[in-house]
Amino acid sequence: MPTYDYQCQSCRHEFTVTHKIADPAPRCPQCGGEVRKKLSAPAIGKSAAAPSFSGGGCGSGACGHKH
């Protein structure tokens, strides 16, 4: 499940919540106010690693082009 960072529009409290994409935004745990999702960089782990190109492809000439 994705993790989201929120900031309360009333008291400015910042917190993190893990929930489904379709779930509605939570309320502030300190004051109960409305929150806004903060913009954050995506997490990149081993599952998002760059593909390996050691098995052929255009760079090795396997595509038929002269390199």
Stockholm file with secondary structure:
# STOCKHOLM 1.0

chainA/1-67         MPTYDYQCQSCRHEFTVTHKIADPAPRCPQCGGEVRKKLSAPAIGKSAAAPSFSGGGCGSGACGHKH
#=GR chainA/1-67 SS CCEEEEEETTTCCEEEEECCTTSCCCCCTTTCCCEEECCCCCCCCGGGCCCCCTTCSGGGTTTSCCC
#=GC SS_cons        CCEEEEEETTTCCEEEEECCTTSCCCCCTTTCCCEEECCCCCCCCGGGCCCCCTTCSGGGTTTSCCC
//
